[in-house]
Amino acid sequence: MLIIRFILFFAAFVIMLYPVWGLIEPTSYLNELVETFPFAKGASDAQVQKSSLILLLPNAIISIALVLIAKFISNPSTYNFAYIAATLLVFFPILQSVGDIFIGSVLS
C-alpha cells in the first residue's frame, strides 16, 4: 500500500507542476497547447502564460483528488476522504471543459 500511496502523491505532484512549465518556458509549452488548440500557433508568451494559469485550477482539482485517495488508502476506516475525492472527480470534467473554453478565448 505504501507504493500505491507514493505513486498517487508523485502523480499529484507532477500533475500540479505541469502547467508551471508554461509559466516558466512559454515558448516550449506552446507546442503542448497547439496539440489541443490547433488555432494557437501564433500565440504570444503572455497568452501561453495566461492559459497555463487557467490550467492550474483543473490540475489542482485532480491533484487534490489523488492526494485524498492516497489518504483514504492509508486510513480506510473513514470514508470522508473518499467522498470528497469522488465529488472532486465528478466535477473535474466540468471544470476542465470550462477551463478549455477560457483557454480558447485567451488564445484566440
C-alpha positions, 0 to 999 in steps of 0.5 A: 500500500505504501507504493500505491500511496507514493505513486498517487502523491508523485502523480499529484505532484507532477500533475500540479507542476505541469502547467508551471512549465508554461509559466516558466518556458512559454515558448516550449509549452506552446507546442503542448497547447497547439496539440489541443488548440490547433488555432494557437500557433501564433500565440504570444508568451503572455497568452501561453502564460495566461492559459497555463494559469487557467490550467492550474485550477483543473490540475489542482482539482485532480491533484487534490483528488489523488492526494485524498485517495492516497489518504483514504488508502492509508486510513480506510476506516473513514470514508470522508476522504473518499467522498470528497475525492469522488465529488472532486472527480465528478466535477473535474470534467466540468471544470476542465471543459470550462477551463478549455473554453477560457483557454480558447478565448485567451488564445484566440 
